[in-house]
Amino acid sequence: MEYLLKLISVFLVASIKYFWATPYSFGLRLNEWETIFIIEAGGILGFLFFYFFFGFLFKELKLIWPRVYHFTPVLCKVRFEMWLSRHRANRINARKFTKKNKMIVRMRKRYGMWWLVILSPIILSIPVGALLGNKYFKHNHHFIPYMLLSIFIWGIVSVALFSTFMHH
């Protein structure tokens, strides 16, 4: 039972923060093959779950929002409208093209999907990568296979590096 709980905890860590799953697994005294298998399964299944969950959520929120707004108390509607008008005024008065905005747009156009695919499993996290991928690259049918391949490769690399340096 204790072994099963170890595997489940490593699986859950890998499905959320992939980079930390390998040292966590080695800290629980799992060997390299167990670690590779469980973090690969956790990362891949976690990404697929979050990717399709966010897609469902985005689609359903568009359908549910008018009904939710209809049944919202008047005080909440008034506060929301006040916030929305302030937000719109701030956006109108805001500087449109700052150096930071230009750099973000340039990076997204130049490296967009590849940046997300390569860096998401190790720097961002699996849910953040799935959210951004669903928002910006949902219509690119290569995104999911490339992301799964990236998760797979980073899993093998992380196990190789951590097993070398941690002297497991």
Secondary structure as GFF3:
##gff-version 3
##sequence-region A 1 168
A	DSSP	alpha_helix	2	16	.	.	.	ID=ss1
A	DSSP	three_ten_helix	18	20	.	.	.	ID=ss2
A	DSSP	alpha_helix	21	27	.	.	.	ID=ss3
A	DSSP	alpha_helix	32	71	.	.	.	ID=ss4
A	DSSP	alpha_helix	74	93	.	.	.	ID=ss5
A	DSSP	alpha_helix	99	119	.	.	.	ID=ss6
A	DSSP	alpha_helix	126	136	.	.	.	ID=ss7
A	DSSP	alpha_helix	143	166	.	.	.	ID=ss8
###
